[in-house]
Amino acid sequence: MASEVLFEVDTPLGFSVQVNRSYWQFIVTVKHPTMAGMEAEVQNTLREPEEICRSRSDANVYLFYREQVTQRWFCAVT
């Protein structure tokens, strides 16, 4: 089934993020192809971010940041 849950992660902000397989497929084929195979990094960033910011354009959107290598950050947007 295309809409089955791929992963669900509890965030430090007290809410969980759920990503289904069809949405992940959209992300890695249309929006951000470089994210293919990086499900674990997204989950780690949501679970243990080094920084969380609110979007400047939408107060309902959070950006979770985690440094992956020196001078390179991973950002998961919820």
C-alpha positions in Angstrom: 0.0 0.0 0.0 1.5 3.4 -1.1 0.4 5.3 2.0 1.8 3.0 4.6 4.0 4.6 7.3 7.7 4.6 6.5 8.7 6.1 9.8 7.4 8.0 12.8 9.6 10.0 15.2 8.9 11.8 18.4 10.4 15.3 18.5 11.8 17.2 21.5 8.9 19.7 21.0 6.4 17.0 22.1 4.8 16.1 18.8 5.6 13.2 16.4 6.3 13.4 12.7 5.0 10.7 10.5 6.2 10.1 7.0 4.4 7.7 4.6 6.1 5.9 1.8 4.3 7.8 -1.0 5.3 11.2 0.5 8.9 10.1 0.9 8.9 8.9 -2.7 7.7 12.4 -3.7 10.4 14.0 -1.7 13.3 11.9 -3.2 12.0 12.0 -6.8 10.6 15.5 -7.1 11.7 17.9 -4.4 15.1 16.7 -3.1 16.6 13.7 -5.0 19.7 14.0 -2.9 17.7 12.8 0.1 17.3 9.2 -1.3 18.5 6.7 1.2 18.8 9.3 4.0 15.8 8.2 6.1 17.9 7.5 9.1 19.5 11.0 9.0 16.1 12.6 8.8 14.9 10.6 11.8 18.0 11.4 13.8 17.7 15.1 13.0 14.0 15.1 14.2 14.7 13.0 17.3 17.9 14.8 18.4 18.3 18.2 16.7 21.1 20.6 17.6 18.9 23.5 16.8 15.2 24.1 16.1 13.8 27.3 14.5 10.4 28.5 13.4 10.0 29.4 9.8 10.1 33.1 9.1 7.3 32.8 6.6 5.0 30.3 8.5 4.8 30.1 12.3 3.4 26.5 12.0 6.6 25.2 10.3 9.6 24.1 12.3 13.2 23.6 11.0 15.2 20.9 12.8 19.0 21.2 12.3 21.7 18.7 12.9 25.3 19.0 11.9 26.4 16.1 9.7 30.0 17.0 9.0 32.0 20.1 9.7 30.3 23.1 8.0 27.5 21.0 6.6 24.0 20.9 8.3 21.1 18.6 7.7 17.7 20.3 8.0 14.4 18.5 8.4 11.3 20.7 7.9 8.0 19.8 9.6 
